Amino acid sequence: MKRQLDSLVNLFLVSAVLGSGCGYSHMYLFHICLVLLIGTSVILYLCGVQQLFIKPKILSSYFFLVMICWYTLGLMWSIEPSYTLQYLVYIILGVAIVYVIVGRVVSEESYQSIYDALKWVFLAEVVIAILEVFTPFRLPTSPFSEYASLFDRKATDFELFEADTVAYFKNMPTAFHGNPNNLAVVMATILPFFLFYPRLLVKILGTSLVLMIIIMAGSRGAFIGAVFGIVLYWALTDFRRILVLAVFGILASFLLVASIDKLKRSDNMRVVEFAYTADVLMDYASNDSKKDDNSVSIRQGLIKNGLDALYASGGLGVGGGGNQAVQESKGGNGAEGEISAMHNFWIEILVESGVGFFLCFVAWYLTMCFKLFFIYITTTSDFFKYQAGALLVSFAIFSVACISASSVIYHLPMWIMFGMALALINLWYNPYPMAWFVENESLPHKNTMEIT
């Protein structure tokens, strides 16, 4: 029975990666697997085989219970309780993923089992994304697919665009996530697992493919996050490389500055996009965008509306999902006022949960990074060094890349990242953590696994 339950857990986590890519309308395979997992767990609990509640031994694991309680309390001062309830459901689903992982991991073998299942589904997504870039292949659930309407998804009407724009969209990957920005965030987040991989061929090939997907997705935020992650990886593995990188960076900067005007006039829209990255960052930081309908000015308008609402709330926040109500009350943003998501996860947390919880969330995030860093620099185990290093850089990349997506609160791979990090830390500090299954497998001695 335990083996079947473990398989169901792995299927549940795989379905979380598949997300909207495997489902009809708003019903996904993930929801079905969640119901099956809950039902199976309750039955096993009633039979006395499994614990119903998980009791992690590190305090960081309890943060998400505080999160649920705070957003629930937020219903009392929410400016739009219906949005807050919906937002709370997203959080509960995400937290379920976290605690399923934490409860499942009782040894290095059980962690490796989850890692292997996730590894193959993420590799499949990389392959699918590359196919979408270089071939006519497209997942039918993608908004760029002609079959999207069969799955009750909104299909893109290419007749509204010019030929060069259509060509731009035709090779823009979306894979399982139905949105190029969301895909780019996922690719940036898994990049460190290629960077830290011990085999050079896998390291180079995987990194190249992931960067290519991010560029073809047109996500500047994810690209900047990926570059930041590569620099951090070099700093962690060999600090001397930073000196070489600095010299290379200076030379590359001179070449880039010398050719930037030519790149901005390129016929390739993606080259133009990334040539303007520095201008976009300066506009974003200076609150001085020259156009009212471009990406930067829209994001600036969203942030301003949100911060004004936060100030009006006295710093308490507008409640989970309340940002959408704020933007709608201002008429929305964009050419037709159709954009109401914050498009900045950190500002979204600040505006909706308030200053106090925002500071708690940042403190928890930094604590996780510190613990992963501590494991990385102290362990002699290849298993812990690989996982801790990759997760640490993933956290760093995600902190930057997450601003590319409209919102990541329902971005299930983020919750998987949180769960894997907590499980690894729990396993490191407590080699025999409390599991949710009474008949625990025999636990090996710590620091014996090899990376596969």
N, C-alpha and C positions, 0 to 999 in steps of 0.2 A: 504493500500500500504506500509506503514511504517513497518508493521509486516512482510510482504513478503520480504522487503529489508533487514531487520534485519536477517531473516532466511538465505538469500543469503550470507550475510556477514559471518555468522557463518559457513555455508557450505564452503565458500572460505577459512576460517582459518583452518577448519578441513582438507581440501584438501592440505593445506600447510604442515600439519603434515604428512599426508599420503605420500606426495612427490612421489618418484619413485615407491613406493609400489602400486600405483593405476594409471596405465597408460601403454601405449605401446611405446616402444623405447624411444624417447626423448619427447614424448607428454604425459603430465600428466593431471589428472583431475584438478589439480591446474590451469593449463593454460586455460582450458575451463571455469572454474569458474571466473577467472580473466576477461576474455573477456565478460562474462555475466554481471559481476558486473560493468565493465566500461560502457557497452552498456546501462544497466538499469539506471546508474547514469546520463549519458548524456541525456537520454529521460526525466527523472524526472527534470533535470535542465531546459531543454527546456520547460517543462510544468510549470515551476515556483515553483516546489515543494521542490527542493533540491538545496543546494549550491554546486557548482562544485569544489570549492577550500576550503580547511580547514585552519583555522587560529588559531593554538594553541596559548595559552597565556604564555607559559614558553619558555625561550630562548633555552633550551636544545633540544626542538622539532625541531628547525631549523638546527641543526647540519647536518642532513642527506641531506638537500638541499645543504649545503656547500660541503658535500662529493661528491655529484653528479657533482657539478660544477668543483671541483678540478680534479676529474678523467676525466671529459670531456676535461678540459684544458690539461691534461696529454697526450692527443692524439698528441699534438704538439711536445713533446719530447720523446714519447714512442718509444722503440726500435722495437716494433712489433704492429703497430696500429690495425691489425685485432684481435689480442688477447685482446687488450685494449677495443675494441668495445664489444667483447663478455663479458668481465669482467664488463663493464659498464651496460650491460643488466642485469647481475646477481644482481648488486647493485640496479638498478631501480626496479626490481621485489621485492627485499627485502624491499626497502623503501616504496613500495606500501603497503606491509603488515603492516608496522609500522603506516603509516598514515591512513589506513583503521581502525585500532584499535583505534588510537587517536581520529579520527572523529566519530567513533561509540559510544565511551564512553561519555555519558552526565550525568550519575548518577551512584550510586552504583549498581542499578538494571541492567543497561546495561552492566556494567563491569562484574557483576556476571553472566550474560547471556553468555558472551564470555568465561568466566572462566569455566562455566559448560560444554559448548560444547567441549572445549579443554580438560577438565578433563576426559571426557568419552573416547575420542579418545586416549589419552595417557594411560589410564587404559587398553584399548583394546590392545595397543601395548605391554604393560607389559605382558598381558595374552598370546599373540601370541609368544613373545620371550621365555616365560617359556615353552610353548608347543614345540617350536623348540629345546629347550635344552633337554627335557625329553621324547619327542615322535618323531616319524618319520615325524610329520607334518612340512611342510615348505611352506611359501608363494611362489607361482609359479614365482614371479618376482625376487626371491632371486638368486644370482649367484650360490648357492649351490643346487638349485632345478633342477631336470631333465627336467622341463617344461620351464626353463628360455628362451630357444631359441624361444618358441612360442610367447613371448612378445618382441622379437628382443633384447634380453639381452644376454650378453656373459656368457655362463655356464662354471662352473669349470670342467675341465677334470680330474676326480679322478683317472684315469688309470695312470697318470703321478706320482702319489704319493704312498708311502708305506702304508701298512694297518693301522699302528698306526696314521699316519698323516691324513688318510681318516677319521678315527674314531674321531680325534680331530676336523676336519672340520664339520663332520656330526651333532655334537651337539653345534656348534658355532652359536649363534642367529644373525639374521640380521633384522628381522621384516620388518618395512615399508621402511627402509633406504638402504637395499641392500648391506650394508657394516658393519661389526661388530664394527669397530672403531667409525663410525658415530652414530650407535645405542648406544654405550657406552657413548658418549658425551651427547646424549639426555637423557639417563637414569640418568647420574650424574646431569644434569641440573634440572630435575624434582624432584630429591631426597629431596630437602628442603620442598617441598609441603607435603611430608609424615612426615618429621621431625617435622614440625610446626603444624601438624594436631592435633586437641584437643583430639580425641579419641585414647586411648592407643593401642587398638588392630590394628587399621588402621596404626598407626605410626610404630609399630613393624613389622607387616606383610609387609607393603609397603617398608619399609627400607630394610628388609631382601631380598625381591624379587629383588629390584633394585640392591643391592650389588651383589647378585648372578648372575644377568644378566651381570653386568660389568665384573665380574671375568670370566664368561664363554665366554665373548667376547674377552678376552685376552688383554684388554686395560689397560696398567699400568698407563698411564697418567690420564685416567678417574678415575681409582681407587684412585690414589694419590689425585686428585681433590675432590673426594667424601669424603675421610678421612679428608681432610682439611675443607670441608664443615661441617662435623659432629662436629669437634672441635670448629669451629666458632659458630655453633648452640648452643653448650653447653655454650660457652662464653657469648652469647647473652641472653640466658634464665636463666642461673644460674652459675655465675662465680666460685662459690665454687666447682662446678664439675670439674673445670680445675685442682684443687689440687688433687682430687681423680684420675683424668685421668693421671696426671703426675706420681703418685705413680704406678698406673696400667701400664703405659707405660714403666717405668723403669724395672718393673718386667718382663713384656712381652718381652722387649728388651733382657734381660739376657737369657730368655728361647729361644728366636729366635736365638741369637748368638750361643747358645750351640747346637742347632739342625740344623743350616743353612746348614752345609755340607751334612747332611743326606737328607734334603729337596731337595738339588740340585741334588741328585742322585735318586730322586723319579722316579717311572715309569709313573707317571701322568705328562703330559707335562705342564698342567696349574700350578701345584705346582712348577715345575721347573722354569717356567716363572716368577712367583712372588717371588721365592726364590732369583732370580738374580736381583730383582728390585734395590737394593742398589748398586750393581756393575754397573748396567746400568746408574744410576744417576751419579755415580762418573765418569764413562767414558764420559758421555755426558757433564758434567761440565768441565772436565779436557782436553777434546779434545784428548783423548788417548784411542782409541778403539783397541783391539787386533786383530780384524778381519776386513777385508776390505768389506765384503759383509753382515754384520749384520745390524740390524735396526739402532743402534747408529751411526756406521760409515757412513751409507748412509745419515742420517739426518745431521751429521756434514759436510759431503761433500756438501749437498744442501745449508746449511747455509753459508758455506765459499764462494761458488760460488755467492750466492746472495749478501753477504756483499762486495765482491770484485767489483761486478757490481754497487752497491750503491756508493762505493768510486769513481769509474770511472765516475759516473754521477755527481759528485760534491755534493752529498747529496740530489739532486733533485728527485731521484728515476728513475726507468726504465719504469714507466707507468703501469697501471692496467693490470694484466696478463703477464707482461713482464718477470716475473721470469721464466715462462715456456720456453720462448725463450732463456733466459740465460742458463738454465740447458740443453736445447737441443743443444746449441752451444758448451757446454762442453762435449757433448756425453752422457748426462743423468747420472743417478746413478743406482745402483743395479747391479745384476749379468749380465744383458743384456742391461743395460742402458735405461731401460724402465720407470724409475721413474723421473718425472720432476716437480711434485708439491712440494711446500716448506715443507709441513708437520710441519709447525710452524706458526700459524696465526699471531703472533706478529711480527715475522721477515718478514713475507710476506707483512704486511702493511708497515713496515719500508722500505723494499727494493723497493716496487712498488710505494708507494705514496711519499716517501722521508721523511727526518728527520722532517721537519716542520709539515706536516700533521700528521705524527705518534705521535708527541708530543700533537697535538690538540686532536687526538683520545683518547690517554691515559688520558688527562685532562678531556675530556667529560665522559669517563668511570668512573673515580674516582669521578667526580661530581655526577653522577647518584647514585653511591654507597653511597656517603655522604647524598644525599637527602633521599634515602630510609632508611638509618640509622636514620636520624633525625625524619622521620615519625614514625619509629618503637619505638623510645624511648620517643616520646612526645604524641602519640595518646592514647586515652582511648577507642577507638573503636576496637572491636574484628576483624571487617572486615579489617580495615587498618593495624592493627598489624600483622595479619596473612599474608596478601598479601605483605606488605613491608618487613617483616622478611624473608619470603620465597624467594622473588625476590632478596633481598640483598645477601643472601647466594648463590643463583643461579648465580649471577654475579661473586661472589668470586670463586665458583667451576669452572665456565666456563673459567675463566681467566687461569686456570691450565689445565683443561681437553681438551681445544680446540687444544692443540698441538698434540693430539693423531690423529686427522683427517688429511687427506692430505691437505684439505682446507675447511674453513667453510663459505666462502663468499657466496656460494650457499646453505648453510645449513639453510633452511627456519625456523626451530625452533629457531635459534639464533635471527632472526628478530622478531619472535613472542615475545620472551623474552624482546627485546628492546621496542617493541610496548606496551606490558603490563606494563612495568615499567614507560614509559613516560605517558601513560594514567592514571596510578595510581597517579603519582606525579602531573599531570595536574589537576586531580580531587581533590587532597588534597589542593593544593594552590588556586584553582579556583573551588569552589563547583558547579558553573554553567558555565562550559566552553562552548565556541562557538562550536556548533555541525554542522554537514553537512546536517541536515534535518531541514527544516523550522518549521514544526509542531512538536516542541519538546514535549517530554512526560513531565508530571508534575514531578518536581524534588523534592525528599525527603530532609528532613533536614540532614545535614552531621552527620556521625558517628552513624548510626542507624542500619546498617545491621548486621546480624549474619552469622557466617560461616556455610555453609551447605555442 
